[in-house]
Amino acid sequence: MNADLALPLITSLGWLILCGAALMSYRLRWKQFVKLALIWAAIFGGVFVAAGWIMASSNGAESPVHI
């Protein structure tokens, strides 16, 4: 993990906690809660990966995903 990606990772986790707290306030059934939580995790995960790739490609650095 690159040190430049630490702050976005921490802030993304903070936003996920905030989204989870907002979902809990609706007092949904567990099935609905898990479904929405997975959707939010996929959204934030996708944005995190996309931002990492964009940052890496614009800086001329190596790709964050090693194949």
matplotlib code that plots the C-alpha trace (Angstrom):
import matplotlib.pyplot as plt

x = [0.0, 1.2, 1.5, -0.5, -3.5, -3.6, -5.7, -8.3, -8.6, -9.1, -11.7, -13.5, -13.8, -15.1, -17.8, -18.7, -19.2, -21.3, -23.4, -23.8, -25.0, -27.5, -28.8, -29.2, -31.3, -34.0, -34.3, -34.5, -34.7, -31.4, -31.8, -32.4, -29.6, -27.1, -28.1, -27.8, -24.5, -23.0, -24.2, -22.5, -19.3, -19.2, -19.7, -17.0, -14.7, -15.1, -14.5, -11.4, -9.9, -10.8, -9.2, -6.1, -5.8, -6.3, -3.7, -1.2, -1.7, -1.6, 1.7, 3.3, 3.7, 3.2, -0.3, -1.7, -2.9, -0.1, -0.9]
y = [0.0, 3.4, 6.1, 8.5, 6.2, 6.0, 9.2, 8.2, 4.8, 6.2, 8.8, 6.1, 4.0, 7.0, 7.5, 3.9, 4.1, 7.2, 5.4, 2.4, 4.7, 6.4, 3.0, 1.8, 4.9, 3.6, 0.4, -1.9, -5.6, -7.4, -8.7, -5.1, -3.7, -6.2, -5.6, -1.9, -2.1, -4.3, -1.9, 1.0, -1.0, -1.8, 1.9, 3.1, 0.3, 1.0, 4.7, 3.9, 1.6, 4.0, 6.9, 4.8, 3.9, 7.5, 8.8, 6.1, 6.7, 10.5, 10.4, 7.9, 5.5, 1.8, 0.4, -0.2, -3.6, -6.1, -8.9]
z = [0.0, -0.9, 1.8, -0.4, -0.3, 3.5, 3.8, 1.2, 2.8, 6.3, 5.0, 3.0, 6.1, 8.0, 5.3, 5.4, 9.2, 8.7, 6.1, 8.4, 11.2, 8.8, 7.7, 11.3, 12.1, 9.6, 11.7, 8.7, 8.7, 8.7, 5.2, 3.9, 6.0, 4.7, 1.1, 1.4, 3.3, 0.6, -2.1, -0.2, 0.3, -3.4, -4.3, -2.0, -2.9, -6.6, -6.2, -4.1, -6.7, -9.6, -7.8, -7.1, -10.8, -11.9, -9.5, -10.5, -14.2, -14.0, -12.0, -14.2, -11.2, -11.4, -11.1, -7.6, -8.7, -9.2, -11.6]

ax = plt.figure().add_subplot(projection="3d")
ax.plot(x, y, z, "-o")
ax.set_aspect("equal")
plt.show()
